[in-house]
Amino acid sequence: MADPFRALGLPATMKLSDDQIEGAALLLSARLHPDAGADDVQAQGRLAEINDARATLSNPETRASALLALLGGPAASADRTLPAGFLPEMMEIREKIEEAQQSKDQSVLAGWVDWAMQRRARHAEEVTRLLDDGHDPQRLRQVRHELNAWRYIERLIEQIGQARTL
């Protein structure tokens, strides 16, 4: 997708509310309704673009990735580095989570989900802070590192959730 912010007529910022995103998408979609006189073929393509933009911007992680791309920052495929000390910490955490999974202790697993959700929030706050503080190449690389760690935490949350359902 080219620019989800532009597709919805919203400012390119992390500080968008769900209401702003949804409101912009609904307003644009209503204008493309056949009853509003929209051309069906063009409207379908535009509606698909609006829905993709809504999905991208509604998720803070994908919103941050889209904003980073717009600012000329590195893509995840081009820079897989993580913040200093992140991997050793995650190796230790994963061991503890695996122990909880083997013991099938749901309360301990729930505690790890809470931990991961807090960690997700920390990465989201750091990405927002970095993007608000400037857009020089070094800062954009830092954003990528934080986004890579955030993605790792998202996968960890998914894995813990799957283990809790077994």
CNS distance restraints for C-alpha pairs under 8 A (distance, minus, plus):
assign (resid   1 and name CA) (resid  49 and name CA) 7.87 0.50 0.50
assign (resid   1 and name CA) (resid  52 and name CA) 7.67 0.50 0.50
assign (resid   1 and name CA) (resid  53 and name CA) 7.76 0.50 0.50
assign (resid   3 and name CA) (resid   7 and name CA) 6.20 0.50 0.50
assign (resid   3 and name CA) (resid  53 and name CA) 7.78 0.50 0.50
assign (resid   3 and name CA) (resid  66 and name CA) 7.44 0.50 0.50
assign (resid   3 and name CA) (resid  70 and name CA) 7.32 0.50 0.50
assign (resid   4 and name CA) (resid   8 and name CA) 6.41 0.50 0.50
assign (resid   4 and name CA) (resid  50 and name CA) 7.86 0.50 0.50
assign (resid   4 and name CA) (resid  52 and name CA) 7.54 0.50 0.50
assign (resid   4 and name CA) (resid  53 and name CA) 4.34 0.50 0.50
assign (resid   4 and name CA) (resid  54 and name CA) 7.47 0.50 0.50
assign (resid   4 and name CA) (resid  56 and name CA) 6.96 0.50 0.50
assign (resid   4 and name CA) (resid  57 and name CA) 6.97 0.50 0.50
assign (resid   4 and name CA) (resid  66 and name CA) 7.47 0.50 0.50
assign (resid   5 and name CA) (resid   9 and name CA) 5.99 0.50 0.50
assign (resid   5 and name CA) (resid  10 and name CA) 4.98 0.50 0.50
assign (resid   5 and name CA) (resid  11 and name CA) 6.14 0.50 0.50
assign (resid   5 and name CA) (resid  12 and name CA) 5.58 0.50 0.50
assign (resid   5 and name CA) (resid  53 and name CA) 7.10 0.50 0.50
assign (resid   5 and name CA) (resid  57 and name CA) 7.56 0.50 0.50
assign (resid   6 and name CA) (resid  10 and name CA) 6.03 0.50 0.50
assign (resid   6 and name CA) (resid  11 and name CA) 7.51 0.50 0.50
assign (resid   6 and name CA) (resid  12 and name CA) 7.83 0.50 0.50
assign (resid   7 and name CA) (resid  49 and name CA) 6.97 0.50 0.50
assign (resid   7 and name CA) (resid  50 and name CA) 6.23 0.50 0.50
assign (resid   7 and name CA) (resid  53 and name CA) 6.42 0.50 0.50
assign (resid   8 and name CA) (resid  21 and name CA) 7.53 0.50 0.50
assign (resid   8 and name CA) (resid  24 and name CA) 5.74 0.50 0.50
assign (resid   8 and name CA) (resid  25 and name CA) 6.07 0.50 0.50
assign (resid   8 and name CA) (resid  28 and name CA) 7.35 0.50 0.50
assign (resid   8 and name CA) (resid  50 and name CA) 6.51 0.50 0.50
assign (resid   8 and name CA) (resid  53 and name CA) 6.83 0.50 0.50
assign (resid   8 and name CA) (resid  54 and name CA) 7.64 0.50 0.50
assign (resid   9 and name CA) (resid  24 and name CA) 7.12 0.50 0.50
assign (resid  10 and name CA) (resid  21 and name CA) 7.76 0.50 0.50
assign (resid  10 and name CA) (resid  24 and name CA) 7.59 0.50 0.50
assign (resid  12 and name CA) (resid  67 and name CA) 6.50 0.50 0.50
assign (resid  13 and name CA) (resid  67 and name CA) 7.01 0.50 0.50
assign (resid  14 and name CA) (resid  60 and name CA) 7.39 0.50 0.50
assign (resid  14 and name CA) (resid  63 and name CA) 6.88 0.50 0.50
assign (resid  14 and name CA) (resid  64 and name CA) 6.51 0.50 0.50
assign (resid  14 and name CA) (resid  67 and name CA) 7.69 0.50 0.50
assign (resid  14 and name CA) (resid 128 and name CA) 6.13 0.50 0.50
assign (resid  14 and name CA) (resid 131 and name CA) 7.97 0.50 0.50
assign (resid  15 and name CA) (resid 128 and name CA) 7.94 0.50 0.50
assign (resid  16 and name CA) (resid  20 and name CA) 6.29 0.50 0.50
assign (resid  16 and name CA) (resid  21 and name CA) 6.91 0.50 0.50
assign (resid  17 and name CA) (resid  21 and name CA) 6.45 0.50 0.50
assign (resid  18 and name CA) (resid  22 and name CA) 6.00 0.50 0.50
assign (resid  18 and name CA) (resid  58 and name CA) 6.37 0.50 0.50
assign (resid  19 and name CA) (resid  23 and name CA) 5.69 0.50 0.50
assign (resid  20 and name CA) (resid  24 and name CA) 6.08 0.50 0.50
assign (resid  21 and name CA) (resid  25 and name CA) 6.22 0.50 0.50
assign (resid  21 and name CA) (resid  54 and name CA) 6.43 0.50 0.50
assign (resid  21 and name CA) (resid  57 and name CA) 6.98 0.50 0.50
assign (resid  21 and name CA) (resid  58 and name CA) 6.79 0.50 0.50
assign (resid  22 and name CA) (resid  26 and name CA) 6.03 0.50 0.50
assign (resid  22 and name CA) (resid  54 and name CA) 7.00 0.50 0.50
assign (resid  23 and name CA) (resid  27 and name CA) 6.05 0.50 0.50
assign (resid  24 and name CA) (resid  28 and name CA) 6.20 0.50 0.50
assign (resid  25 and name CA) (resid  29 and name CA) 5.99 0.50 0.50
assign (resid  25 and name CA) (resid  50 and name CA) 6.17 0.50 0.50
assign (resid  25 and name CA) (resid  51 and name CA) 7.35 0.50 0.50
assign (resid  25 and name CA) (resid  54 and name CA) 6.42 0.50 0.50
assign (resid  26 and name CA) (resid  30 and name CA) 6.01 0.50 0.50
assign (resid  27 and name CA) (resid  31 and name CA) 6.52 0.50 0.50
assign (resid  28 and name CA) (resid  32 and name CA) 6.62 0.50 0.50
assign (resid  28 and name CA) (resid  50 and name CA) 7.59 0.50 0.50
assign (resid  29 and name CA) (resid  33 and name CA) 6.52 0.50 0.50
assign (resid  29 and name CA) (resid  47 and name CA) 6.29 0.50 0.50
assign (resid  29 and name CA) (resid  50 and name CA) 7.37 0.50 0.50
assign (resid  30 and name CA) (resid  36 and name CA) 7.51 0.50 0.50
assign (resid  31 and name CA) (resid  36 and name CA) 5.97 0.50 0.50
assign (resid  31 and name CA) (resid  38 and name CA) 7.27 0.50 0.50
assign (resid  32 and name CA) (resid  36 and name CA) 6.51 0.50 0.50
assign (resid  32 and name CA) (resid  37 and name CA) 7.54 0.50 0.50
assign (resid  32 and name CA) (resid  38 and name CA) 5.11 0.50 0.50
assign (resid  32 and name CA) (resid  39 and name CA) 7.81 0.50 0.50
assign (resid  32 and name CA) (resid  43 and name CA) 5.44 0.50 0.50
assign (resid  32 and name CA) (resid  46 and name CA) 7.91 0.50 0.50
assign (resid  32 and name CA) (resid  47 and name CA) 7.32 0.50 0.50
assign (resid  33 and name CA) (resid  37 and name CA) 7.04 0.50 0.50
assign (resid  33 and name CA) (resid  38 and name CA) 6.01 0.50 0.50
assign (resid  33 and name CA) (resid  43 and name CA) 7.50 0.50 0.50
assign (resid  34 and name CA) (resid  38 and name CA) 5.07 0.50 0.50
assign (resid  34 and name CA) (resid  39 and name CA) 7.01 0.50 0.50
assign (resid  34 and name CA) (resid  40 and name CA) 6.74 0.50 0.50
assign (resid  38 and name CA) (resid  42 and name CA) 7.74 0.50 0.50
assign (resid  38 and name CA) (resid  43 and name CA) 6.14 0.50 0.50
assign (resid  39 and name CA) (resid  43 and name CA) 5.70 0.50 0.50
assign (resid  40 and name CA) (resid  44 and name CA) 6.05 0.50 0.50
assign (resid  41 and name CA) (resid  45 and name CA) 6.68 0.50 0.50
assign (resid  42 and name CA) (resid  46 and name CA) 6.21 0.50 0.50
assign (resid  43 and name CA) (resid  47 and name CA) 5.85 0.50 0.50
assign (resid  44 and name CA) (resid  48 and name CA) 6.20 0.50 0.50
assign (resid  45 and name CA) (resid  49 and name CA) 6.38 0.50 0.50
assign (resid  46 and name CA) (resid  50 and name CA) 6.16 0.50 0.50
assign (resid  47 and name CA) (resid  51 and name CA) 6.08 0.50 0.50
assign (resid  48 and name CA) (resid  52 and name CA) 6.13 0.50 0.50
assign (resid  49 and name CA) (resid  53 and name CA) 6.11 0.50 0.50
assign (resid  50 and name CA) (resid  54 and name CA) 6.07 0.50 0.50
assign (resid  51 and name CA) (resid  55 and name CA) 6.17 0.50 0.50
assign (resid  52 and name CA) (resid  56 and name CA) 6.15 0.50 0.50
assign (resid  53 and name CA) (resid  57 and name CA) 6.04 0.50 0.50
assign (resid  54 and name CA) (resid  58 and name CA) 5.79 0.50 0.50
assign (resid  55 and name CA) (resid  59 and name CA) 6.65 0.50 0.50
assign (resid  56 and name CA) (resid  62 and name CA) 5.39 0.50 0.50
assign (resid  56 and name CA) (resid  63 and name CA) 5.64 0.50 0.50
assign (resid  56 and name CA) (resid  66 and name CA) 7.64 0.50 0.50
assign (resid  57 and name CA) (resid  62 and name CA) 6.60 0.50 0.50
assign (resid  57 and name CA) (resid  63 and name CA) 4.60 0.50 0.50
assign (resid  58 and name CA) (resid  63 and name CA) 7.10 0.50 0.50
assign (resid  59 and name CA) (resid  63 and name CA) 5.99 0.50 0.50
assign (resid  60 and name CA) (resid  64 and name CA) 6.06 0.50 0.50
assign (resid  60 and name CA) (resid 124 and name CA) 7.47 0.50 0.50
assign (resid  61 and name CA) (resid  65 and name CA) 6.35 0.50 0.50
assign (resid  61 and name CA) (resid 124 and name CA) 7.41 0.50 0.50
assign (resid  61 and name CA) (resid 147 and name CA) 7.32 0.50 0.50
assign (resid  61 and name CA) (resid 150 and name CA) 7.61 0.50 0.50
assign (resid  61 and name CA) (resid 151 and name CA) 7.77 0.50 0.50
assign (resid  62 and name CA) (resid  66 and name CA) 6.08 0.50 0.50
assign (resid  63 and name CA) (resid  67 and name CA) 6.13 0.50 0.50
assign (resid  64 and name CA) (resid  68 and name CA) 6.00 0.50 0.50
assign (resid  64 and name CA) (resid 127 and name CA) 7.38 0.50 0.50
assign (resid  64 and name CA) (resid 128 and name CA) 7.88 0.50 0.50
assign (resid  64 and name CA) (resid 147 and name CA) 7.76 0.50 0.50
assign (resid  65 and name CA) (resid  69 and name CA) 6.17 0.50 0.50
assign (resid  65 and name CA) (resid  75 and name CA) 7.94 0.50 0.50
assign (resid  65 and name CA) (resid 147 and name CA) 7.42 0.50 0.50
assign (resid  66 and name CA) (resid  70 and name CA) 6.27 0.50 0.50
assign (resid  67 and name CA) (resid  71 and name CA) 6.25 0.50 0.50
assign (resid  68 and name CA) (resid  72 and name CA) 6.38 0.50 0.50
assign (resid  68 and name CA) (resid  73 and name CA) 5.10 0.50 0.50
assign (resid  68 and name CA) (resid  74 and name CA) 7.47 0.50 0.50
assign (resid  68 and name CA) (resid 140 and name CA) 6.97 0.50 0.50
assign (resid  68 and name CA) (resid 143 and name CA) 7.55 0.50 0.50
assign (resid  68 and name CA) (resid 144 and name CA) 7.72 0.50 0.50
assign (resid  69 and name CA) (resid  73 and name CA) 5.37 0.50 0.50
assign (resid  69 and name CA) (resid  74 and name CA) 6.98 0.50 0.50
assign (resid  69 and name CA) (resid  75 and name CA) 6.81 0.50 0.50
assign (resid  71 and name CA) (resid 135 and name CA) 7.02 0.50 0.50
assign (resid  71 and name CA) (resid 140 and name CA) 7.98 0.50 0.50
assign (resid  72 and name CA) (resid 140 and name CA) 7.93 0.50 0.50
assign (resid  73 and name CA) (resid 137 and name CA) 6.99 0.50 0.50
assign (resid  73 and name CA) (resid 140 and name CA) 5.11 0.50 0.50
assign (resid  73 and name CA) (resid 141 and name CA) 6.57 0.50 0.50
assign (resid  73 and name CA) (resid 144 and name CA) 7.33 0.50 0.50
assign (resid  74 and name CA) (resid  78 and name CA) 6.11 0.50 0.50
assign (resid  74 and name CA) (resid  79 and name CA) 6.26 0.50 0.50
assign (resid  74 and name CA) (resid 140 and name CA) 7.23 0.50 0.50
assign (resid  74 and name CA) (resid 141 and name CA) 6.56 0.50 0.50
assign (resid  74 and name CA) (resid 144 and name CA) 6.53 0.50 0.50
assign (resid  75 and name CA) (resid  79 and name CA) 6.34 0.50 0.50
assign (resid  75 and name CA) (resid 144 and name CA) 7.36 0.50 0.50
assign (resid  76 and name CA) (resid  80 and name CA) 5.83 0.50 0.50
assign (resid  76 and name CA) (resid 144 and name CA) 6.96 0.50 0.50
assign (resid  76 and name CA) (resid 148 and name CA) 6.99 0.50 0.50
assign (resid  79 and name CA) (resid 144 and name CA) 7.23 0.50 0.50
assign (resid  79 and name CA) (resid 145 and name CA) 7.82 0.50 0.50
assign (resid  80 and name CA) (resid 145 and name CA) 7.27 0.50 0.50
assign (resid  80 and name CA) (resid 148 and name CA) 6.57 0.50 0.50
assign (resid  81 and name CA) (resid 144 and name CA) 7.93 0.50 0.50
assign (resid  81 and name CA) (resid 145 and name CA) 5.61 0.50 0.50
assign (resid  81 and name CA) (resid 148 and name CA) 7.08 0.50 0.50
assign (resid  82 and name CA) (resid  86 and name CA) 6.46 0.50 0.50
assign (resid  82 and name CA) (resid  87 and name CA) 7.54 0.50 0.50
assign (resid  82 and name CA) (resid 145 and name CA) 4.61 0.50 0.50
assign (resid  82 and name CA) (resid 146 and name CA) 6.71 0.50 0.50
assign (resid  82 and name CA) (resid 148 and name CA) 6.08 0.50 0.50
assign (resid  82 and name CA) (resid 149 and name CA) 5.86 0.50 0.50
assign (resid  83 and name CA) (resid 142 and name CA) 7.88 0.50 0.50
assign (resid  83 and name CA) (resid 145 and name CA) 5.64 0.50 0.50
assign (resid  83 and name CA) (resid 146 and name CA) 6.52 0.50 0.50
assign (resid  83 and name CA) (resid 149 and name CA) 7.19 0.50 0.50
assign (resid  85 and name CA) (resid  89 and name CA) 6.34 0.50 0.50
assign (resid  86 and name CA) (resid  90 and name CA) 6.15 0.50 0.50
assign (resid  86 and name CA) (resid 149 and name CA) 7.53 0.50 0.50
assign (resid  87 and name CA) (resid  91 and name CA) 6.13 0.50 0.50
assign (resid  88 and name CA) (resid  92 and name CA) 6.46 0.50 0.50
assign (resid  89 and name CA) (resid  93 and name CA) 6.24 0.50 0.50
assign (resid  90 and name CA) (resid  94 and name CA) 5.88 0.50 0.50
assign (resid  91 and name CA) (resid  95 and name CA) 6.37 0.50 0.50
assign (resid  92 and name CA) (resid  96 and name CA) 6.61 0.50 0.50
assign (resid  93 and name CA) (resid  97 and name CA) 6.22 0.50 0.50
assign (resid  94 and name CA) (resid  98 and name CA) 6.00 0.50 0.50
assign (resid  95 and name CA) (resid  99 and name CA) 6.29 0.50 0.50
assign (resid  96 and name CA) (resid 100 and name CA) 6.37 0.50 0.50
assign (resid  97 and name CA) (resid 101 and name CA) 6.12 0.50 0.50
assign (resid  97 and name CA) (resid 109 and name CA) 7.02 0.50 0.50
assign (resid  97 and name CA) (resid 112 and name CA) 7.05 0.50 0.50
assign (resid  97 and name CA) (resid 160 and name CA) 7.85 0.50 0.50
assign (resid  98 and name CA) (resid 102 and name CA) 6.10 0.50 0.50
assign (resid  99 and name CA) (resid 103 and name CA) 6.21 0.50 0.50
assign (resid 100 and name CA) (resid 104 and name CA) 5.98 0.50 0.50
assign (resid 100 and name CA) (resid 105 and name CA) 5.75 0.50 0.50
assign (resid 100 and name CA) (resid 106 and name CA) 7.87 0.50 0.50
assign (resid 100 and name CA) (resid 108 and name CA) 6.16 0.50 0.50
assign (resid 100 and name CA) (resid 109 and name CA) 6.11 0.50 0.50
assign (resid 101 and name CA) (resid 105 and name CA) 6.79 0.50 0.50
assign (resid 101 and name CA) (resid 109 and name CA) 7.00 0.50 0.50
assign (resid 101 and name CA) (resid 163 and name CA) 6.50 0.50 0.50
assign (resid 101 and name CA) (resid 164 and name CA) 7.81 0.50 0.50
assign (resid 104 and name CA) (resid 164 and name CA) 7.94 0.50 0.50
assign (resid 105 and name CA) (resid 109 and name CA) 6.38 0.50 0.50
assign (resid 106 and name CA) (resid 110 and name CA) 5.98 0.50 0.50
assign (resid 106 and name CA) (resid 164 and name CA) 6.57 0.50 0.50
assign (resid 107 and name CA) (resid 111 and name CA) 6.23 0.50 0.50
assign (resid 108 and name CA) (resid 112 and name CA) 6.42 0.50 0.50
assign (resid 109 and name CA) (resid 113 and name CA) 6.33 0.50 0.50
assign (resid 109 and name CA) (resid 160 and name CA) 6.89 0.50 0.50
assign (resid 109 and name CA) (resid 164 and name CA) 6.94 0.50 0.50
assign (resid 110 and name CA) (resid 114 and name CA) 6.31 0.50 0.50
assign (resid 111 and name CA) (resid 115 and name CA) 6.19 0.50 0.50
assign (resid 112 and name CA) (resid 116 and name CA) 6.05 0.50 0.50
assign (resid 112 and name CA) (resid 160 and name CA) 7.69 0.50 0.50
assign (resid 113 and name CA) (resid 117 and name CA) 6.11 0.50 0.50
assign (resid 113 and name CA) (resid 157 and name CA) 6.16 0.50 0.50
assign (resid 113 and name CA) (resid 160 and name CA) 6.74 0.50 0.50
assign (resid 113 and name CA) (resid 161 and name CA) 7.63 0.50 0.50
assign (resid 114 and name CA) (resid 118 and name CA) 6.28 0.50 0.50
assign (resid 115 and name CA) (resid 119 and name CA) 6.19 0.50 0.50
assign (resid 116 and name CA) (resid 120 and name CA) 6.02 0.50 0.50
assign (resid 116 and name CA) (resid 153 and name CA) 6.40 0.50 0.50
assign (resid 116 and name CA) (resid 156 and name CA) 7.47 0.50 0.50
assign (resid 116 and name CA) (resid 157 and name CA) 6.29 0.50 0.50
assign (resid 117 and name CA) (resid 121 and name CA) 6.31 0.50 0.50
assign (resid 117 and name CA) (resid 157 and name CA) 7.57 0.50 0.50
assign (resid 118 and name CA) (resid 122 and name CA) 6.35 0.50 0.50
assign (resid 119 and name CA) (resid 123 and name CA) 6.39 0.50 0.50
assign (resid 119 and name CA) (resid 153 and name CA) 7.33 0.50 0.50
assign (resid 120 and name CA) (resid 124 and name CA) 6.21 0.50 0.50
assign (resid 120 and name CA) (resid 150 and name CA) 5.99 0.50 0.50
assign (resid 120 and name CA) (resid 153 and name CA) 6.31 0.50 0.50
assign (resid 120 and name CA) (resid 154 and name CA) 7.26 0.50 0.50
assign (resid 121 and name CA) (resid 125 and name CA) 6.10 0.50 0.50
assign (resid 122 and name CA) (resid 126 and name CA) 6.15 0.50 0.50
assign (resid 123 and name CA) (resid 127 and name CA) 6.08 0.50 0.50
assign (resid 123 and name CA) (resid 146 and name CA) 6.10 0.50 0.50
assign (resid 123 and name CA) (resid 147 and name CA) 7.31 0.50 0.50
assign (resid 123 and name CA) (resid 149 and name CA) 7.44 0.50 0.50
assign (resid 123 and name CA) (resid 150 and name CA) 5.71 0.50 0.50
assign (resid 124 and name CA) (resid 128 and name CA) 6.18 0.50 0.50
assign (resid 124 and name CA) (resid 150 and name CA) 7.38 0.50 0.50
assign (resid 125 and name CA) (resid 129 and name CA) 6.08 0.50 0.50
assign (resid 126 and name CA) (resid 130 and name CA) 6.05 0.50 0.50
assign (resid 126 and name CA) (resid 146 and name CA) 7.31 0.50 0.50
assign (resid 127 and name CA) (resid 131 and name CA) 6.12 0.50 0.50
assign (resid 127 and name CA) (resid 143 and name CA) 5.56 0.50 0.50
assign (resid 127 and name CA) (resid 146 and name CA) 6.34 0.50 0.50
assign (resid 127 and name CA) (resid 147 and name CA) 7.10 0.50 0.50
assign (resid 128 and name CA) (resid 132 and name CA) 6.08 0.50 0.50
assign (resid 129 and name CA) (resid 133 and name CA) 6.16 0.50 0.50
assign (resid 130 and name CA) (resid 134 and name CA) 6.87 0.50 0.50
assign (resid 130 and name CA) (resid 139 and name CA) 6.53 0.50 0.50
assign (resid 130 and name CA) (resid 140 and name CA) 7.85 0.50 0.50
assign (resid 130 and name CA) (resid 142 and name CA) 7.59 0.50 0.50
assign (resid 130 and name CA) (resid 143 and name CA) 6.37 0.50 0.50
assign (resid 131 and name CA) (resid 135 and name CA) 6.56 0.50 0.50
assign (resid 131 and name CA) (resid 139 and name CA) 7.69 0.50 0.50
assign (resid 131 and name CA) (resid 140 and name CA) 7.58 0.50 0.50
assign (resid 131 and name CA) (resid 143 and name CA) 7.19 0.50 0.50
assign (resid 134 and name CA) (resid 139 and name CA) 7.00 0.50 0.50
assign (resid 135 and name CA) (resid 139 and name CA) 6.06 0.50 0.50
assign (resid 135 and name CA) (resid 140 and name CA) 6.07 0.50 0.50
assign (resid 136 and name CA) (resid 140 and name CA) 6.28 0.50 0.50
assign (resid 137 and name CA) (resid 141 and name CA) 6.25 0.50 0.50
assign (resid 138 and name CA) (resid 142 and name CA) 6.37 0.50 0.50
assign (resid 139 and name CA) (resid 143 and name CA) 6.25 0.50 0.50
assign (resid 140 and name CA) (resid 144 and name CA) 6.32 0.50 0.50
assign (resid 141 and name CA) (resid 145 and name CA) 6.30 0.50 0.50
assign (resid 142 and name CA) (resid 146 and name CA) 6.26 0.50 0.50
assign (resid 143 and name CA) (resid 147 and name CA) 6.05 0.50 0.50
assign (resid 144 and name CA) (resid 148 and name CA) 6.06 0.50 0.50
assign (resid 145 and name CA) (resid 149 and name CA) 6.35 0.50 0.50
assign (resid 146 and name CA) (resid 150 and name CA) 6.02 0.50 0.50
assign (resid 147 and name CA) (resid 151 and name CA) 6.05 0.50 0.50
assign (resid 148 and name CA) (resid 152 and name CA) 6.30 0.50 0.50
assign (resid 149 and name CA) (resid 153 and name CA) 6.30 0.50 0.50
assign (resid 150 and name CA) (resid 154 and name CA) 6.22 0.50 0.50
assign (resid 151 and name CA) (resid 155 and name CA) 6.34 0.50 0.50
assign (resid 152 and name CA) (resid 156 and name CA) 6.24 0.50 0.50
assign (resid 153 and name CA) (resid 157 and name CA) 6.17 0.50 0.50
assign (resid 154 and name CA) (resid 158 and name CA) 6.36 0.50 0.50
assign (resid 155 and name CA) (resid 159 and name CA) 6.17 0.50 0.50
assign (resid 156 and name CA) (resid 160 and name CA) 6.15 0.50 0.50
assign (resid 157 and name CA) (resid 161 and name CA) 6.08 0.50 0.50
assign (resid 158 and name CA) (resid 162 and name CA) 6.22 0.50 0.50
assign (resid 159 and name CA) (resid 163 and name CA) 6.24 0.50 0.50
assign (resid 160 and name CA) (resid 164 and name CA) 6.20 0.50 0.50
assign (resid 161 and name CA) (resid 165 and name CA) 6.57 0.50 0.50
assign (resid 162 and name CA) (resid 166 and name CA) 6.69 0.50 0.50
